[in-house]
């Protein structure tokens, strides 16, 4: 090694008096000794690093980084789920908003209620499609989930009038509309409402809605109380004379029937 050769040379000079100043040689030797100590210290550090690398397990820094990454992933997943739920609520709310538009559009065009229109077969006549007229009583008769009658024919009338999408053949398997989560949608009148006390010229009902969505719908469209106002909630599948469920009693993961009077 270079430092060893230099040390031998300095020792030789000290022994033979080959240098003009012995003190200078001593200083050089002292400097070489310090250089050796620092070299050994560097080697020791490298050995410690190697030993640490060979040890199993994770350092605190590595664990902290992993925890941060997991936190970010969970945050992204939760945020994504929140956006999905928000989109579902918007779609569910759109059903309650769109159906009145269909009714008013039909009335404006034919001066009659869809489903109740006594001249529907003339107003929306279509080759190959059997159209059932209403009785022109001024209300849409029948329960919201009826399999025949005016509330059932309502969907055929508005579709044939070009106001809403969907099958016009009442025998089609997908004739009755579904909401964003696959529950049935229907329309009725105040006398046949699924929830006792719910008022309105027309009552729109949407079935199989999770409690957490039902509460958000009430906040979005009404007063935030699922047992009062124009939008109320009752047990899923209720046909008529159901009891409204208070907001505090709504279970997030339980399905409900949501009805709104317009």
Secondary structure, DSSP 8 states (H G I E B T S, - for coil): -HHHHHHHHHHHHHHHT-SS-HHHHHHHHHHHHHHHHHHHHHHHHHHHHHHHHHS-S--HHHHHHHHHHHHHHHHHHHHHHHHHHHHHHHHHHHHHHHHHHHHHHHHHHHSS-TTT-TTHHHHT--TT---------SS--S-TT-SSSHHHHHHHHHHHTTSS-S---TTSTT-S-B-TTS-BEEEE-GGG-SBTT---SSEEEEEEEEHHHHHHHHHHHS-S-TTSSSEEEEETT--SSB----GGG--TTSEEEEEEE-
